[in-house]
Amino acid sequence: MKSATTKATQYLLLITSWKSRARLKHDTLLVLKALLRPLRRNPSVRLLKADFESGMRKALRLVFDNPHISGCAFHWGQTASNERDAVFKFCRKVFALPFLPAEDIPTAFEKLKGKVRTATFDEWITYISDRWISNTIWPISTWSDFVW
């Protein structure tokens, strides 16, 4: 007689509301501990699907032994789209500088510089600063298109 092995696949959908990554981690830990408390032992979990929130992923790693955490295509698309939109929005603001009064451009540019987070943007911002904002050959007044 052959021994039969049963493979059970179970799903748990965890929906959380959060205001910060730390709060998400805390809430996820509370929910998972409450769900696992009645079990005699922690379940053997091989694969977890989660969105791309670091707080949730940290909590899952604390509860389960060496889980493989995979994201889903939907959430990846949302994350990539949000980041792309942020890049476009930032670029549009920089490209809009010539439409400000010349005397307001340096201040507006400094505010934008504070929002840069990547080395690529740092290089681009340095280029704009050196070639356009601080340039004595092409002063701001020569490229500002602001008209009263």
N, C-alpha and C positions, 0 to 999 in steps of 0.2 A: 504494500500500500504506500503510495506516494504522499508525502506530507505537503499540505497546501499552505502557502503563505499568503496572507492577506495584506494588501497594501491599501492603507486608508489615506485619503487626501482630505484634509480639513482646512477650511478657510475661516479667517477671522477678519472682519472689516472693522477697523478702529478709526472713528472719526473724532477729531479733536478740534477744539477752538482754542486759539492761543494768541497771545499778544507779544511773546518773545520766544527765542529759541530755548532759553533756560526754562521758561514756563512749559513749553511743549515737552521738553525732556522730563520735567517733573511730573506733568500730567500723564504722560505715556507710561512712566514707571509705575505710578499709582494704579492705573487701569490694568496693566499687565500683571502686577503682583496680586491684585484682587482676583483676576481671572485664573491665575495659576495656583492660588492658595488651596483650593479644594482638591487639587490633584495630589497623588501620592509622591510623584516625582516630576521634575521638569520634563516636558515632552522633548523628544528628539526632533529638532527642527533643522532641516537642511537648507531651505530656501525661504526667504522673506521678501515680499514685494513692499516697497515703501516709496513715498515721493522723495524729493531731494532736499528734505529739511534735515539739517545736521543734528538738531536736538532729538528728533525721533530716532534717527539712526544710532546715536549714542546710547539712547535708552534701550534699544533692541539689543545692542552689543553687551550691555550690562546684564540683561536678563537671560539671554540665550548664549550657549557656549559656541563660539566661533561660527556664527551664522553667515551664510552667503546672502547679502542684502542686494537685491536687484531693484532698479527703478523701473517704472513703466513708461512706455513711449508717450502716453498722453502727458504725464507730468514733465517729462524731459522736454517735450515740445513747448509746454507752457514756460518752463524755465528759460529755454533758449530764446523764445520769442520775447520774454520780458527783458532779457539782457540785450537783445538786438534793439528793442524799442528804446532802452535807456541810452544806447550808443547813438542811435539816430537823433534822439532828443537832445543829447549833449552837443552833437555836431551842428544841429540846426541853431542852437543858441550861439555857438561860436560864429557860424556863418551869418548870423543876424547882427553881429557887432557893428558893421558899417552903417547900419540904419539908426544907430544911436547918435546923440550929439557927441562930437569929438571929445569934449571934456569929460563925458561920462564913460567912455570906452575903457580906460585903464582900470577904473573901479569895477566895472562889470566883468572885465577879463579876470581880475584877481579873484572875484567871487567864483567864477567858473573854474579857475585853477584848483580851488579847494575841493572840487568834486571829482577830480581825476584820481583813478585808483589803479591804473595799470602802467607798466613801463612803456607800452606803445603810446598811450595817451600822453605820458610825461614827455616823450620825445617830440610829439606833435605840438604840445603846448609850449615847449622850449623853442621850437622852430617859430611858432607864431609870435611868441614874446620877442625873440631876437630879431626876426625879420620885419615885424609889423608894429608891435606895440612900442618897442624901444629904439626903433630904427630912425636915424637922423636924416637919411636920404629920402625916405618916404614917411614924413610925419603923419600922425593920425589924421590931421586935418585934410591931407591930400586924398585919403581914401574913405573918409566918412561921407556917406551919402545923405546924411540927415538934412532935411530941408524944413524950415519953419513954415 
